[in-house]
Amino acid sequence: MVIEEVSVLQTQLEIEKSCRENAEALATKLNTENRKLKYLSLSSRPCLDEILPSISDRIATETETDAMERDGDHDTFAQYQRQVKELQETVTALLEEKKTLVCQVHEQQRQVTELTAQTQKDQAEITELRETVEQQRKTIKRFNRGPCEQGEGTLLA
């Protein structure tokens, strides 16, 4: 029982660890992409200012939009956290179900062992009874032959 619980806890820990690592990897990936886009935006801004002054106004608007998107990134991260939490709850429920099923399997195996032992005991008893019946049949046959042979012996004498 304790070994099973330790195994369940280890499995749960490994799953949580992999979920956390995946979430961190996704967050890192998002941050990297955001930095690249910001760098591209900043590096292309002077060229764009020379070409079209009206684009500068748009870029300022886009900067404000970027701030809003960062909030969106936070929402995305929160969404990932919710998904991780839901997956952890699902894993926990499945591990509990597995634990219950393992206990049921052990109980059924114990019952099978008991029934097998009882069957062997019953078969041994049946074999013993058959031997007893056969011995009694032979004894009865001897007794039945005994008087007949004695009667014939007196007639011949």
C-alpha positions in Angstrom: 0.0 0.0 0.0 2.8 2.5 1.0 4.8 1.6 -2.1 1.8 2.2 -4.3 1.2 5.6 -2.7 4.8 6.5 -3.1 4.6 5.5 -6.8 1.4 7.5 -7.2 3.1 10.6 -5.6 6.2 10.1 -7.8 4.1 9.9 -10.9 2.1 13.0 -9.9 5.3 14.9 -9.1 6.8 14.0 -12.5 3.6 15.1 -14.3 3.5 18.4 -12.3 7.2 19.0 -13.1 6.7 18.4 -16.8 3.7 20.6 -16.9 5.6 23.4 -15.1 8.6 23.0 -17.5 6.2 23.2 -20.5 4.6 26.3 -19.1 8.0 27.9 -18.5 9.2 27.0 -21.9 6.1 28.5 -23.5 6.5 31.7 -21.4 10.1 31.9 -22.4 9.2 31.4 -26.1 6.6 34.2 -25.9 9.0 36.5 -24.2 11.7 35.8 -26.8 9.2 36.4 -29.7 8.1 39.6 -28.1 11.7 40.9 -27.7 12.5 40.0 -31.4 9.4 41.8 -32.6 10.2 44.8 -30.4 13.8 44.9 -31.7 12.6 44.7 -35.3 10.1 47.4 -34.6 12.7 49.7 -33.0 15.3 49.0 -35.6 13.0 49.8 -38.5 11.5 52.9 -36.9 14.2 55.4 -38.0 14.0 54.2 -41.6 10.2 54.5 -41.5 10.4 58.0 -40.0 12.4 59.1 -43.0 10.2 57.5 -45.5 6.8 58.4 -44.1 6.3 60.7 -41.2 2.7 59.6 -40.8 3.9 56.1 -40.0 5.5 57.5 -36.8 2.0 58.3 -35.6 0.9 54.8 -36.4 3.9 53.3 -34.5 3.1 55.4 -31.5 -0.4 53.9 -31.7 1.1 50.5 -32.1 3.2 51.0 -29.0 0.1 51.6 -27.1 -1.4 48.5 -28.7 1.8 46.6 -27.7 1.2 47.5 -24.1 -2.3 46.1 -24.4 -1.0 43.0 -26.0 1.4 42.5 -23.1 -1.7 42.4 -21.0 -3.0 39.8 -23.5 0.3 37.8 -23.0 -0.5 37.9 -19.3 -4.0 36.6 -20.2 -2.4 33.9 -22.3 -0.1 32.9 -19.4 -3.1 32.9 -17.1 -4.9 30.7 -19.6 -1.9 28.3 -19.6 -1.9 28.3 -15.8 -5.6 27.4 -15.8 -4.9 24.6 -18.3 -2.1 23.3 -16.2 -4.3 23.4 -13.1 -7.1 21.5 -14.9 -4.6 18.9 -16.2 -3.2 18.5 -12.7 -6.7 17.9 -11.3 -7.4 15.4 -14.1 -4.2 13.6 -13.3 -5.0 13.5 -9.6 -8.4 12.1 -10.3 -7.0 9.5 -12.6 -4.4 8.5 -10.1 -7.0 8.1 -7.4 -9.1 6.0 -9.8 -6.0 3.9 -10.6 -5.3 3.4 -6.9 -8.9 2.2 -6.4 -8.7 -0.1 -9.3 -5.3 -1.5 -8.1 -6.9 -2.3 -4.7 -9.9 -4.0 -6.5 -7.5 -6.1 -8.6 -5.6 -7.1 -5.4 -8.8 -8.1 -3.7 -10.0 -10.1 -6.7 -6.6 -11.9 -6.9 -6.9 -12.7 -3.2 -10.4 -14.1 -3.8 -9.1 -16.2 -6.8 -6.4 -17.6 -4.7 -8.8 -18.5 -1.9 -11.3 -20.1 -4.4 -8.4 -22.1 -6.1 -7.3 -23.4 -2.7 -11.0 -24.3 -1.8 -11.4 -26.0 -5.2 -8.2 -28.1 -4.7 -9.4 -29.0 -1.2 -12.8 -30.0 -2.6 -11.2 -32.1 -5.3 -9.0 -33.9 -2.8 -12.1 -34.6 -0.7 -14.0 -35.9 -3.7 -11.0 -38.2 -4.7 -10.9 -39.5 -1.1 -14.6 -40.2 -1.1 -14.4 -42.0 -4.4 -11.6 -44.2 -3.0 -13.7 -44.9 0.1 -16.7 -45.8 -2.0 -14.6 -48.1 -4.2 -13.2 -49.8 -1.1 -16.7 -50.3 0.3 -17.9 -51.6 -3.0 -15.1 -54.2 -3.0 -15.9 -55.1 0.6 -19.6 -55.6 -0.3 -18.7 -57.6 -3.3 -16.5 -59.9 -1.2 -19.3 -60.3 1.3 -21.8 -61.1 -1.4 -19.4 -63.7 -2.9 -18.5 -65.1 0.4 -21.9 -66.9 1.3 -22.3 -68.1 -2.3 -19.0 -69.8 -2.3 -19.6 -71.3 1.1 -23.0 -72.6 0.0 -21.4 -74.3 -3.0 -18.7 -75.7 -0.9 -21.2 -77.5 1.3 -23.1 -78.8 -1.7 -20.0 -80.4 -3.2 -18.9 -81.9 0.0 
